[in-house]
Amino acid sequence: MNRYQTIPKHLRYTITDFNRQFPDDAACLEHLKEQRFPGGIAHCEKCNQDRKHYRINGRPVYSCDHCGTQISPMAGTIFEHSSTSLRLWYYAMYLMASTRCGISAKQIQRETGVTYKTAWRMFRQIRSLLSESEMQLEGSAVEIDETYVGGKRKNRHGSRGMRGRDNDEKTPVFGMVERGGKGRVLAYVTPDAKAATLFPIIEEKILPNSIVYSDEYSTYDKLATPANGYDHRRIKHAQKIYVMGDVHTQTIEGFWSLVKNGIKGVYHNVGRHYLQTYLNEYSFRYNRRFDTQPMFLSFLQQVEKRDAVVRQTESVPEPF
Ligand SMILES: [Zn+2]
């Protein structure tokens, strides 16, 4: 992977672009309204039909042109009940979309002056929009691999005194990436790397009769049985063979490096409890690296997800 690849011109979205498109809260609200209620047309509860809605001066709501009932484009989104300005939310999303490795709450705290707690919660909320749990892998070939992320020490069963210490042990993560095509990845925090844990995920996400590339880890033995219909091809890492023709797992390993370097460089460490949301963030960007629109616009399209709102009472970990 080339770290220094330049972004094609039509995919660039600079801070100048951001300031021009979103100069203030009103511009962000208007954008949100257009995305959720194009042309201001929305269902009015009272009229019980679709009506045109108009902005009410000085308030973040729109009003039915027939009966005056008000609707808020922020209702049901991560912005609802937030005392942070809408433009700051947009800016945080812009920052998150503009890097490959992520951005820490500390960084946005320094840049914008919001408290660390606020910054951390904003990022947590934004990450909650980026889950792709419904996604199905396509294509005829998929690489799979397991790895361990975070923690200060390797996950050793029965290690004394470390049980339940969220940040001290490495967390098992399982990943699958499409070979060719869109080259999309799915990555999951799992309780362990046993066959009983990984196979339901494999069978749910990888099409029957696909070619599946893995290393020689014994968990994957079962993939060879015809019941799955998979054409299983393995590379023998233990014998220091990493590529044999097209038999390798270097695509998924490249993704692991991106995640691990990112977490180490930007976040320093991520607790097990939150790791899935960081995986979602890395996967989301990775899965859109060939998109024909700027990443920031892909982020904005997620704000309609209504089920993503995270409780604001959640405790915030100490900054590093
Ligand atoms: Zn109405």
Residues whose N, C-alpha, C, O or C-beta is under 5 A from the ligand:
A	BS01	ZN	C44 K46 C47 R51 C64 H66 C67 G68 T69
